[in-house]
Amino acid sequence: FHDRGIALCLEGAAGTGKTTLARALHAGVSGALRPFVRLDCATLDSETLRQALHGTAGDAPEGLHLLNRGGTLCLSEPARTPAEAQPMLAQLLERLSRGGSLPVRLIALSTVPLAEAAAQGRLLRELQLRCAGAVIRIPGLAERRSEIGSLLGYFARQIAPPPARPLRFSAAALRA
């Protein structure tokens, strides 16, 4: 992924931690030196993408101009990209993959398998291939019950960082 220019797709149900994993992958590769730009594909339109492609980025998607410094482009729900915008998004991704001296890494986040969306005609095959060079399926918490305790601890520390009194959970709450 990070040194080979392979697009990565993280697939899983809502709430499985796809965005958190994407940010961790970005931080592990780029640290804070390069931008992490997240785009909600459901809100993209062809005119905005056309402007981004032709450098008239007055209305380009927020943060897209930051990628001229390299970094990570994180596409949320590419299968929800409006049909008329999909060819433009594929062109934009192709242009970013050619890039310049600073690489732009692509991570797609999806609640549906992109191959399935392409097979059903909801996603251009070209766009699916550009977004999913490698796929990691993230199982839901129902399949990862053993992780719930450590996740609760992590989020409790986020909510009440030291020196605040730490939040504690009973054994019964952890089993529920």
N, C-alpha and C positions, 0 to 999 in steps of 0.2 A: 504493500500500500504506500508507505511513505517514501521509499526510494525508487520505486518502479513506476510510479504514475498510474497505478491501477485504481479505478474508482471503486469505492466500497459502499455497499448497501447494507444497512442495518434494518432488518425486518423483525417486527414484533408488535404485539398489541399495544394500545395506548397505555402509558404508565410503566412500561418495562425498563425504562432508563436509556432509551436510544440516544436522546440528546446529551445526557450526562456522559455516556460512553464516547460519543462523537467529540465532545469538548475535551475529554481525557486523552483521546487519540491525538487530537490537535496539539494539546499542551505537551504531550510526550514527544512530538516531532518538532514543533515550532516554538514551544514555550510561549512566552508573551511577546516574542519578537515579530510575529506575523499576525494579521487579522483573521478572525473567525467570523465569517459572514453567513448568517442563516436566512434563507429565503423560503417563504411559504408559497409553494407552487400553485396552490388553489387561487391565489390572488394575482398571479401574473397575467399580463395580457400581451398580445402580439405587438402592439404599437410601442409599449414600454421596452420590450425586448429588442425591437427593431432599432430604437434609439440607442440602446446600450451597445448593439452590434456596430452601429455606424458612428459611435463616438459622440453623439449628441445626447449626452447622459444627463440632461437637465431633469428628466423624469425617470432616470434609470432606477431600478430597484435599490432600496436603501442599502448602502454599504458596498455595493458592487464595485464602485470605483476604487475601493481600498485594495482590491485584489491585484492591482498593478504592482503591489509590493510583495506579491506571493501570498501564501496563506492557505486557508481552507474554506471552500464553499460548501455549505451544508444545505442541501435541498430537502425541505420537509414535504413529504407526500407528493413525489413527482407524478404518480398516477392520477392525481387530482388536477393536474395542469389542464386548463381549458384546451380543447382540441386545436383551436386556431393558433394557440401560442406554442404548441409542442414543437413544430418545425423550427421556430426561432430559438427556443430553448436548446434544442439539439445543436443548432449552429453556434450558439454562444458557448456551449460546453466544448464543442470541437475547437473553437478559437482559444479557449482557455487551456485546453490540453496541449495545444501547440506552444502556447505561452512564450515567454521570453526567458530571460536569465533566471527569474525567480519562479519556481513551480507553484501552481495552484492545485491543491489536492481536493478531490471531490468525495464527499460523503453524502449519501442519500439516506433519508429516514422514511420508512414506509410501514404502514399497518397492513398492507396487502402485498403479497409477492408480486414483484414487478413483472416477472415472466408470465404470471397468470393474467395480469392486466393487459399485457401486450397480446397474449393469445386471444383474449376476449375483444380486442380492438379498441380498448379504452386508452392505450398508451402506444405511441409509435415504437416500433421495434428498435429503431435507431436510438431513440431516447432511452429505452430500457437497457440496451447494450452499453451506452455511455455512462449510465448511472450504476450499473451492477456488474463491474468487472469481477468482483468477488462479493459474495453474500454471506452475512452472518445472521443467523436467525436467533433472536433473543427470546427465550421462553418466558411466559408470564409467571408471576409470583406463585400461582397455584402449582406450577411445576418446579418451583424453587423454594419451597417452604423453609428449608434449612437456612436460607439467607435472610429471612424476615427479621430475626433478632439483631443481626449486625446492621441491617438497613435502618431499623428503628434507632439504634444507637447513633448511627451516622447523622440521621436527620435531627435527632434530639440535640446533638452537639451543634448543629447548624442553627437551631432555634434558640438554644440557650448556651452560647459559648462561655468558656471560663472567663471570669471568675464566678459566673452565675451558678446557682445550685444545679447540679446535673439532674436531668429527668430520669426516673427509674420506672421500669415496667415489671409487673408481677409475672411470675411463671404462668399463671392462668391467662393473662393477657397475651403472652407470647405464644401460647398453645391455640388460642382462639382463631 
